[in-house]
Amino acid sequence: MTDWDAELKKIDRQLESISDSALKPMPARSAPPPPSPPKAGVPPARVEGRTWPALLRLALATMLAVGILFWPYPSRCGLGLAGYLAALTGVTAAGLWSSVWTWRHRTPRAHVISLLLVVYGITLAAVEILPRVGYAKADIQRPTGFSCVAPAVPAPVAPAPQQKTR
């Protein structure tokens, strides 16, 4: 077995006997080395001077988020609700899509707006979904389920006729 303490002491003694300039020779002044080629499949961390693709994606996501406020179709239940929730999923996905691009292009204000779009889409979806699954307080304006079928209301029971006694 090797005694590592002894080996390390020997290396320390050798390093102390050599001057610093002998340990690391100064390189001759020359042109900087050429940049290494990018690795295959790895996107560059930042595209210099090209933030417009990220801002374009943010503009598209923002237009979709504003457009959802003017949803023209009935979305109380059934297929209308499914379409509305799919559109909200699209708003959230567009916010995620733009947040990835704004992160890559180092545009911090646009990135914050993208993350706000994600929160906006999740919030609008939660307003529709949570009362229907019983997690939040039910609202009179919204049905209690996802389908348009009204819940079965028990028929009122007629009181039995009373017999007259003499």
Backbone as a chain_set.jsonl record, in Angstrom:
{"seq": "MTDWDAELKKIDRQLESISDSALKPMPARSAPPPPSPPKAGVPPARVEGRTWPALLRLALATMLAVGILFWPYPSRCGLGLAGYLAALTGVTAAGLWSSVWTWRHRTPRAHVISLLLVVYGITLAAVEILPRVGYAKADIQRPTGFSCVAPAVPAPVAPAPQQKTR", "coords": {"N": [[0.839, -1.179, 0.0], [0.33, 2.304, -0.54], [1.795, 5.036, 1.083], [0.156, 7.8, 1.459], [0.49, 10.252, 2.717], [3.258, 10.549, 2.898], [3.889, 10.595, 0.184], [2.594, 12.935, -0.656], [3.997, 14.846, 0.843], [6.476, 14.658, -0.382], [5.856, 15.63, -2.935], [5.132, 18.242, -2.267], [7.65, 19.226, -1.38], [9.063, 19.141, -3.778], [7.655, 21.033, -5.286], [8.162, 23.358, -3.807], [10.842, 23.726, -4.297], [11.009, 24.644, -6.877], [10.833, 27.57, -8.843], [8.213, 30.036, -9.221], [7.961, 31.088, -11.807], [9.124, 29.081, -13.311], [7.35, 27.053, -12.966], [5.0, 27.817, -14.323], [5.316, 28.742, -17.369], [5.405, 31.86, -19.072], [3.197, 32.587, -21.673], [3.956, 33.237, -25.101], [3.253, 36.368, -26.623], [0.637, 36.34, -28.706], [-1.838, 35.867, -31.274], [-5.191, 35.451, -30.111], [-6.493, 32.197, -29.295], [-8.391, 30.357, -31.745], [-11.995, 30.359, -31.618], [-13.684, 27.599, -30.176], [-15.517, 25.151, -32.032], [-19.125, 25.075, -31.96], [-20.894, 22.724, -29.928], [-22.594, 19.871, -31.18], [-26.092, 19.978, -31.474], [-26.5, 21.627, -29.297], [-27.881, 24.646, -28.528], [-26.791, 28.042, -29.036], [-26.025, 30.12, -26.208], [-26.829, 32.761, -26.262], [-28.076, 34.929, -28.69], [-26.457, 37.384, -30.134], [-27.511, 40.726, -30.335], [-29.977, 40.164, -31.484], [-32.81, 40.395, -30.494], [-35.329, 40.64, -31.39], [-36.764, 38.29, -32.279], [-37.548, 37.101, -29.849], [-39.084, 39.139, -28.739], [-41.101, 39.297, -30.63], [-42.398, 36.84, -30.279], [-43.313, 37.258, -27.691], [-45.087, 39.368, -28.176], [-47.032, 38.053, -29.738], [-48.007, 36.18, -27.872], [-49.03, 37.932, -25.975], [-51.058, 39.202, -27.433], [-52.787, 37.036, -27.787], [-53.484, 36.58, -25.119], [-54.831, 38.949, -24.493], [-56.894, 38.77, -26.319], [-58.368, 36.634, -25.306], [-59.937, 37.769, -23.399], [-62.092, 38.72, -24.766], [-63.725, 36.576, -25.451], [-65.933, 35.081, -27.622], [-67.793, 33.009, -27.539], [-70.241, 30.834, -25.988], [-69.361, 29.743, -22.769], [-70.126, 28.281, -20.59], [-70.619, 25.571, -20.082], [-70.104, 22.161, -21.182], [-69.113, 21.641, -24.614], [-68.429, 24.264, -25.268], [-67.202, 25.176, -22.923], [-65.052, 23.407, -22.888], [-63.686, 24.251, -25.188], [-63.021, 26.857, -24.404], [-61.341, 26.331, -22.206], [-59.326, 25.013, -23.571], [-58.358, 27.112, -25.112], [-57.38, 28.72, -23.054], [-55.35, 27.068, -22.206], [-53.755, 27.339, -24.425], [-53.029, 30.053, -24.136], [-51.478, 29.911, -21.812], [-49.476, 28.157, -22.692], [-48.385, 29.713, -24.743], [-47.349, 31.795, -23.226], [-45.383, 30.373, -21.801], [-43.798, 29.598, -23.954], [-42.895, 32.082, -24.951], [-41.539, 32.887, -22.687], [-39.365, 31.152, -22.537], [-37.919, 31.933, -24.798], [-37.428, 34.644, -24.213], [-35.818, 34.322, -22.007], [-33.584, 33.042, -23.09], [-32.638, 35.026, -24.788], [-31.962, 36.992, -23.106], [-33.666, 39.124, -22.17], [-34.844, 40.812, -19.753], [-37.152, 42.321, -18.871], [-39.115, 41.616, -20.711], [-39.177, 38.926, -20.151], [-40.292, 38.859, -17.6], [-42.853, 39.79, -18.21], [-43.693, 37.672, -19.805], [-43.798, 35.595, -17.927], [-45.823, 36.614, -16.337], [-47.935, 36.343, -18.118], [-48.179, 33.579, -18.139], [-49.015, 33.097, -15.498], [-51.414, 34.507, -15.616], [-52.917, 32.978, -17.49], [-53.126, 30.553, -16.065], [-54.532, 31.418, -13.838], [-57.019, 32.287, -14.922], [-57.944, 29.815, -15.847], [-58.13, 28.445, -13.426], [-60.19, 29.838, -12.198], [-62.382, 28.912, -13.58], [-62.239, 26.114, -13.28], [-61.797, 25.272, -10.548], [-64.167, 25.865, -8.879], [-65.9, 24.018, -9.997], [-64.923, 21.513, -9.429], [-65.236, 21.398, -6.777], [-63.404, 22.564, -5.084], [-63.205, 25.285, -4.67], [-65.318, 28.01, -3.578], [-68.572, 27.71, -4.732], [-70.178, 29.426, -7.418], [-73.063, 31.355, -8.188], [-73.408, 32.102, -10.814], [-72.028, 30.228, -12.318], [-72.268, 26.886, -13.509], [-72.364, 23.83, -11.552], [-71.062, 21.62, -12.524], [-69.166, 20.09, -15.26], [-70.606, 19.366, -17.462], [-73.555, 20.119, -19.449], [-75.874, 19.162, -18.484], [-78.504, 19.467, -16.319], [-78.496, 19.082, -12.795], [-80.255, 16.4, -11.282], [-83.228, 17.183, -9.804], [-84.969, 16.371, -6.984], [-88.385, 15.45, -7.153], [-91.017, 17.339, -5.728], [-92.626, 16.115, -2.857], [-95.97, 15.329, -2.595], [-98.221, 16.266, -0.056], [-99.903, 13.864, 1.917], [-103.383, 13.249, 1.606], [-105.537, 14.426, 4.116], [-107.685, 12.685, 6.247], [-110.985, 13.302, 7.162], [-112.203, 13.35, 10.366], [-115.028, 12.393, 12.351]], "CA": [[0.0, 0.0, 0.0], [1.074, 3.55, -0.659], [1.619, 5.994, 2.168], [-0.167, 9.028, 0.744], [1.055, 11.415, 3.409], [4.663, 10.664, 2.491], [3.914, 10.978, -1.228], [2.196, 14.344, -0.753], [5.099, 15.656, 1.356], [7.511, 14.663, -1.417], [5.39, 16.536, -3.994], [5.24, 19.599, -1.728], [9.049, 19.611, -1.388], [9.457, 19.393, -5.172], [7.045, 22.295, -5.704], [8.84, 24.457, -3.123], [12.179, 23.933, -4.852], [10.9, 25.217, -8.217], [10.3, 28.936, -8.807], [6.891, 30.182, -9.826], [8.07, 31.292, -13.26], [9.449, 27.796, -13.931], [6.151, 26.211, -12.933], [4.065, 28.213, -15.373], [5.997, 29.672, -18.262], [4.553, 32.882, -19.672], [3.028, 32.332, -23.109], [4.38, 34.315, -26.003], [2.102, 37.169, -27.051], [0.201, 35.993, -30.056], [-3.278, 36.023, -31.483], [-5.955, 34.555, -29.246], [-6.836, 30.944, -29.974], [-9.697, 30.433, -32.412], [-13.063, 29.807, -30.781], [-13.986, 26.195, -30.455], [-16.806, 25.028, -32.719], [-20.196, 24.72, -31.025], [-21.232, 21.305, -29.839], [-23.773, 19.506, -31.975], [-27.347, 19.853, -30.747], [-26.586, 22.578, -28.198], [-28.074, 25.986, -29.078], [-25.961, 29.049, -28.368], [-26.679, 30.677, -25.026], [-27.437, 34.042, -26.583], [-27.854, 35.44, -30.032], [-26.129, 38.786, -29.931], [-28.158, 41.738, -31.144], [-31.202, 39.713, -32.135], [-33.858, 40.174, -29.505], [-36.656, 40.788, -31.987], [-37.577, 37.06, -32.281], [-38.146, 36.92, -28.527], [-40.134, 40.141, -28.563], [-42.206, 38.92, -31.508], [-43.136, 35.776, -29.597], [-44.012, 37.882, -26.571], [-46.223, 40.125, -28.723], [-48.074, 37.092, -30.119], [-48.601, 35.639, -26.651], [-49.814, 38.999, -25.351], [-52.298, 39.374, -28.213], [-53.658, 35.913, -27.463], [-53.992, 36.797, -23.759], [-55.827, 40.025, -24.542], [-58.029, 38.261, -27.088], [-59.184, 35.713, -24.51], [-60.909, 38.568, -22.664], [-63.243, 38.948, -25.635], [-64.16, 35.249, -25.909], [-67.285, 35.325, -28.114], [-68.647, 31.822, -27.521], [-70.697, 30.468, -24.647], [-68.37, 28.888, -22.114], [-70.643, 27.88, -19.287], [-70.544, 24.129, -19.881], [-70.017, 21.344, -22.388], [-68.058, 21.889, -25.595], [-68.003, 25.659, -25.155], [-66.251, 25.232, -21.819], [-63.834, 22.697, -23.318], [-62.981, 25.14, -26.107], [-62.458, 27.961, -23.628], [-60.203, 25.815, -21.439], [-58.249, 24.755, -24.537], [-57.781, 28.418, -25.443], [-56.581, 29.124, -21.895], [-54.124, 26.266, -22.288], [-52.951, 27.996, -25.454], [-52.462, 31.281, -23.551], [-50.415, 29.499, -20.897], [-48.379, 27.612, -23.502], [-47.742, 30.834, -25.429], [-46.547, 32.473, -22.215], [-44.191, 29.549, -21.578], [-43.007, 29.664, -25.189], [-42.192, 33.357, -24.992], [-40.617, 33.0, -21.551], [-38.13, 30.447, -22.9], [-37.17, 32.773, -25.738], [-36.934, 35.851, -23.552], [-34.724, 33.909, -21.144], [-32.418, 32.774, -23.936], [-32.149, 36.268, -25.392], [-31.604, 37.892, -22.011], [-34.503, 40.32, -22.126], [-35.487, 40.588, -18.452], [-38.51, 42.87, -18.755], [-39.993, 40.762, -21.519], [-39.304, 37.645, -19.453], [-41.273, 39.058, -16.524], [-44.176, 39.858, -18.842], [-44.023, 36.304, -20.215], [-44.202, 34.839, -16.739], [-47.141, 37.119, -15.937], [-48.91, 35.716, -19.013], [-48.376, 32.203, -17.659], [-49.839, 33.193, -14.288], [-52.726, 34.962, -16.078], [-53.628, 31.833, -18.058], [-53.436, 29.589, -15.007], [-55.559, 32.019, -12.982], [-58.321, 32.213, -15.602], [-58.366, 28.417, -15.855], [-58.509, 28.073, -12.065], [-61.496, 30.441, -11.919], [-63.408, 28.049, -14.175], [-62.147, 24.702, -12.897], [-61.839, 24.984, -9.112], [-65.521, 25.727, -8.316], [-66.579, 22.858, -10.57], [-64.443, 20.289, -8.793], [-65.566, 21.479, -5.367], [-62.294, 23.078, -4.282], [-63.469, 26.681, -4.332], [-66.714, 28.316, -3.318], [-69.37, 27.709, -5.954], [-70.76, 30.711, -7.782], [-74.397, 31.192, -8.769], [-73.303, 32.317, -12.258], [-71.411, 29.078, -12.983], [-72.837, 25.597, -13.128], [-71.511, 23.082, -10.636], [-70.344, 20.548, -13.215], [-68.61, 20.413, -16.563], [-71.591, 19.095, -18.514], [-74.699, 21.034, -19.467], [-77.045, 18.484, -17.936], [-78.851, 19.993, -15.003], [-78.588, 18.009, -11.804], [-81.617, 15.928, -11.038], [-83.841, 17.756, -8.603], [-86.06, 15.472, -6.591], [-89.732, 16.021, -7.271], [-91.595, 17.58, -4.399], [-93.565, 15.09, -2.417], [-97.27, 15.933, -2.239], [-98.66, 15.783, 1.261], [-101.003, 12.892, 1.889], [-104.647, 13.884, 2.005], [-105.942, 14.111, 5.49], [-109.063, 12.241, 6.343], [-111.758, 14.037, 8.155], [-112.755, 12.492, 11.416], [-116.223, 12.997, 12.936]], "C": [[0.884, 1.243, 0.0], [0.756, 4.438, 0.526], [1.419, 7.371, 1.519], [0.383, 10.263, 1.422], [2.499, 11.632, 2.995], [4.77, 11.121, 1.042], [3.585, 12.464, -1.399], [3.287, 15.265, -0.206], [6.213, 15.757, 0.327], [7.142, 15.629, -2.544], [5.491, 17.975, -3.526], [6.685, 20.083, -1.746], [9.516, 19.925, -2.801], [8.896, 20.734, -5.654], [7.731, 23.492, -5.052], [10.206, 24.747, -3.728], [12.143, 24.588, -6.23], [10.296, 26.617, -8.093], [8.948, 28.989, -9.528], [6.965, 30.354, -11.337], [8.428, 29.993, -13.979], [8.225, 26.877, -13.948], [5.205, 26.529, -14.084], [4.773, 29.207, -16.278], [4.991, 30.632, -18.881], [4.413, 32.596, -21.162], [3.503, 33.532, -23.929], [3.14, 35.064, -26.466], [1.805, 36.847, -28.505], [-1.305, 36.208, -30.14], [-4.009, 35.06, -30.559], [-6.32, 33.286, -30.013], [-8.199, 31.065, -30.648], [-10.77, 29.831, -31.522], [-13.355, 28.371, -31.181], [-15.345, 26.111, -31.154], [-17.885, 24.621, -31.725], [-20.463, 23.225, -31.064], [-22.513, 21.045, -30.621], [-24.982, 19.384, -31.063], [-27.502, 20.82, -29.59], [-26.745, 23.973, -28.788], [-27.16, 26.974, -28.376], [-26.741, 29.69, -27.233], [-27.382, 31.987, -25.345], [-27.107, 34.407, -28.02], [-27.651, 36.932, -29.889], [-26.915, 39.689, -30.879], [-29.442, 41.312, -31.83], [-32.24, 39.387, -31.072], [-35.244, 40.26, -30.128], [-37.407, 39.469, -32.092], [-38.259, 36.819, -30.933], [-39.289, 37.904, -28.312], [-41.338, 39.863, -29.463], [-43.051, 37.818, -30.873], [-43.915, 36.323, -28.405], [-45.226, 38.667, -27.063], [-47.356, 39.188, -29.122], [-48.772, 36.518, -28.889], [-49.474, 36.686, -25.96], [-51.114, 39.238, -26.11], [-53.283, 38.245, -27.934], [-54.274, 36.097, -26.074], [-55.033, 37.904, -23.717], [-57.079, 39.543, -25.276], [-58.928, 37.337, -26.291], [-60.206, 36.482, -23.667], [-62.192, 38.776, -23.455], [-63.75, 37.636, -26.227], [-65.618, 35.326, -26.323], [-68.258, 34.156, -27.966], [-69.107, 31.519, -26.108], [-69.709, 29.486, -24.015], [-68.831, 28.454, -20.732], [-70.471, 26.389, -19.035], [-70.356, 23.434, -21.226], [-68.852, 21.69, -23.294], [-67.563, 23.329, -25.571], [-66.977, 25.841, -24.044], [-64.944, 24.542, -22.196], [-63.019, 23.554, -24.281], [-62.32, 26.304, -25.376], [-61.24, 27.506, -22.825], [-59.034, 25.468, -22.356], [-57.573, 26.062, -24.945], [-56.944, 28.95, -24.281], [-55.284, 28.323, -21.819], [-53.193, 26.86, -23.336], [-52.305, 29.281, -24.945], [-51.29, 30.926, -22.641], [-49.219, 28.959, -21.667], [-47.646, 28.724, -24.25], [-46.889, 31.646, -24.451], [-45.278, 31.706, -21.899], [-43.236, 29.637, -22.768], [-42.217, 30.972, -25.246], [-41.23, 33.503, -23.815], [-39.309, 32.275, -21.819], [-37.287, 31.325, -23.821], [-36.639, 34.036, -25.08], [-35.814, 35.518, -22.58], [-33.448, 33.693, -21.965], [-31.806, 34.048, -24.501], [-31.882, 37.351, -24.361], [-32.343, 39.225, -22.077], [-35.339, 40.239, -20.845], [-36.898, 41.139, -18.339], [-39.506, 42.02, -19.537], [-40.194, 39.41, -20.841], [-40.316, 37.748, -18.313], [-42.682, 39.108, -17.093], [-44.614, 38.462, -19.283], [-44.488, 35.467, -19.036], [-45.542, 35.321, -16.205], [-48.239, 36.548, -16.832], [-49.195, 34.277, -18.594], [-49.283, 32.215, -16.435], [-51.259, 33.607, -14.658], [-53.544, 33.793, -16.635], [-54.015, 30.819, -17.006], [-54.544, 30.128, -14.107], [-56.933, 31.948, -13.632], [-58.838, 30.784, -15.655], [-58.822, 27.986, -14.463], [-59.868, 28.642, -11.695], [-62.621, 29.562, -12.466], [-63.412, 26.648, -13.581], [-62.398, 24.474, -11.41], [-63.254, 24.939, -8.523], [-66.242, 24.474, -8.818], [-66.13, 21.539, -9.954], [-64.645, 20.319, -7.285], [-64.457, 22.026, -4.497], [-62.524, 24.517, -3.837], [-64.963, 26.866, -4.114], [-67.473, 28.416, -4.642], [-70.023, 29.074, -6.148], [-72.115, 30.447, -8.419], [-74.326, 31.288, -10.287], [-72.759, 31.099, -12.998], [-72.103, 27.796, -12.565], [-71.854, 24.824, -12.252], [-70.731, 21.982, -11.322], [-69.822, 21.011, -14.557], [-69.623, 20.203, -17.688], [-72.768, 20.061, -18.383], [-75.961, 20.397, -18.912], [-77.284, 19.017, -16.532], [-78.913, 18.841, -14.009], [-80.041, 17.653, -11.538], [-82.111, 16.49, -9.713], [-84.976, 16.829, -8.207], [-87.41, 16.189, -6.662], [-90.3, 16.246, -5.874], [-92.641, 16.509, -4.08], [-94.853, 15.793, -1.976], [-97.687, 15.395, -0.869], [-99.852, 14.839, 1.105], [-102.298, 13.583, 2.306], [-105.065, 13.451, 3.412], [-107.417, 13.698, 5.489], [-109.752, 13.013, 7.483], [-112.324, 13.042, 9.154], [-113.962, 13.192, 12.038], [-116.289, 12.779, 14.365]], "O": [[2.021, 1.228, 0.473], [-0.4, 4.578, 0.923], [2.375, 8.017, 1.091], [0.711, 11.237, 0.745], [2.919, 12.766, 2.765], [5.631, 11.933, 0.703], [4.221, 13.161, -2.189], [3.486, 16.358, -0.737], [6.828, 16.812, 0.175], [7.996, 16.356, -3.051], [5.893, 18.847, -4.297], [6.935, 21.237, -2.093], [10.28, 20.867, -3.007], [9.583, 21.482, -6.35], [7.868, 24.539, -5.685], [10.679, 25.883, -3.68], [13.182, 25.048, -6.704], [9.357, 26.825, -7.326], [8.602, 28.115, -10.323], [6.126, 29.826, -12.066], [8.069, 29.821, -15.145], [8.085, 26.032, -14.831], [4.677, 25.629, -14.737], [4.818, 30.398, -15.971], [3.859, 30.251, -19.177], [5.416, 32.385, -21.844], [3.448, 34.678, -23.484], [2.09, 34.457, -26.679], [2.626, 37.062, -29.397], [-1.943, 36.671, -29.194], [-3.505, 33.979, -30.258], [-6.441, 33.307, -31.238], [-9.066, 31.798, -30.17], [-10.5, 28.904, -30.759], [-13.283, 27.992, -32.35], [-16.227, 26.927, -30.887], [-17.608, 23.909, -30.76], [-20.284, 22.561, -32.085], [-23.395, 21.9, -30.704], [-24.909, 18.761, -30.004], [-28.554, 20.833, -28.95], [-25.845, 24.45, -29.48], [-26.791, 26.754, -27.223], [-27.967, 29.791, -27.287], [-28.422, 32.291, -24.76], [-25.985, 34.209, -28.488], [-28.586, 37.66, -29.555], [-26.973, 39.437, -32.082], [-29.948, 42.04, -32.685], [-32.507, 38.218, -30.795], [-36.237, 39.981, -29.456], [-38.634, 39.5, -32.003], [-39.41, 36.385, -30.883], [-40.334, 37.546, -27.769], [-42.472, 40.166, -29.092], [-44.28, 37.864, -30.928], [-45.041, 35.899, -28.142], [-46.281, 38.633, -26.431], [-48.523, 39.493, -28.872], [-49.996, 36.387, -28.872], [-50.533, 36.36, -25.423], [-52.159, 39.452, -25.496], [-54.488, 38.482, -27.854], [-55.452, 35.802, -25.874], [-56.014, 37.804, -22.981], [-58.197, 39.879, -24.886], [-60.126, 37.257, -26.562], [-61.224, 35.92, -23.263], [-63.258, 38.984, -22.875], [-64.159, 37.598, -27.387], [-66.475, 35.606, -25.485], [-69.445, 34.315, -28.247], [-68.449, 31.9, -25.14], [-69.279, 28.523, -24.651], [-68.022, 28.283, -19.819], [-70.207, 25.978, -17.905], [-70.443, 24.065, -22.279], [-67.752, 21.992, -22.831], [-66.386, 23.579, -25.831], [-66.0, 26.573, -24.204], [-63.861, 25.027, -21.867], [-61.792, 23.58, -24.198], [-61.194, 26.687, -25.693], [-60.23, 28.208, -22.768], [-57.876, 25.611, -21.964], [-56.353, 26.109, -25.105], [-55.904, 29.57, -24.505], [-54.246, 28.846, -21.413], [-51.976, 26.879, -23.15], [-51.158, 29.571, -25.284], [-50.238, 31.563, -22.695], [-48.075, 29.268, -21.335], [-46.423, 28.683, -24.378], [-45.819, 32.13, -24.82], [-44.212, 32.303, -21.744], [-42.021, 29.738, -22.599], [-41.024, 30.973, -25.548], [-40.208, 34.179, -23.938], [-38.251, 32.727, -21.381], [-36.076, 31.441, -23.635], [-35.516, 34.454, -25.362], [-34.939, 36.353, -22.348], [-32.365, 34.121, -21.565], [-30.59, 34.134, -24.671], [-31.607, 38.497, -24.713], [-31.739, 40.298, -22.044], [-36.426, 39.661, -20.853], [-37.764, 40.482, -17.761], [-40.609, 41.747, -19.064], [-41.267, 38.816, -20.947], [-41.103, 36.828, -18.09], [-43.605, 38.529, -16.518], [-45.786, 38.112, -19.148], [-45.46, 34.719, -19.14], [-46.319, 34.526, -15.676], [-49.35, 36.296, -16.364], [-50.333, 33.815, -18.687], [-50.22, 31.421, -16.35], [-52.216, 33.105, -14.069], [-54.717, 33.632, -16.297], [-55.12, 30.277, -17.046], [-55.403, 29.367, -13.662], [-57.91, 31.589, -12.975], [-60.041, 30.557, -15.522], [-59.795, 27.243, -14.333], [-60.625, 28.007, -10.961], [-63.695, 29.485, -11.87], [-64.476, 26.057, -13.396], [-63.145, 23.565, -11.049], [-63.531, 24.045, -7.723], [-67.103, 23.935, -8.123], [-66.877, 20.561, -9.959], [-64.269, 19.377, -6.589], [-64.557, 21.958, -3.272], [-62.089, 24.918, -2.758], [-65.766, 25.986, -4.428], [-67.053, 29.126, -5.556], [-70.368, 29.769, -5.193], [-72.301, 29.443, -9.105], [-75.098, 30.627, -10.982], [-73.006, 30.952, -14.195], [-72.481, 27.635, -11.405], [-70.662, 25.131, -12.217], [-69.794, 21.452, -10.725], [-70.003, 22.164, -14.949], [-69.498, 20.806, -18.754], [-72.949, 20.722, -17.361], [-77.012, 21.037, -18.877], [-76.394, 19.017, -15.682], [-79.34, 17.741, -14.359], [-80.928, 18.506, -11.57], [-81.501, 16.302, -8.661], [-85.852, 16.536, -9.021], [-87.548, 17.353, -6.288], [-90.088, 15.445, -4.963], [-93.417, 16.081, -4.934], [-94.851, 16.692, -1.136], [-97.52, 14.211, -0.576], [-100.701, 15.034, 0.235], [-102.314, 14.393, 3.233], [-104.954, 12.291, 3.808], [-108.257, 14.295, 4.815], [-109.197, 13.305, 8.543], [-112.865, 12.003, 8.774], [-113.952, 14.407, 12.235], [-117.235, 13.224, 15.015]]}, "num_chains": 1, "name": "protein.A"}
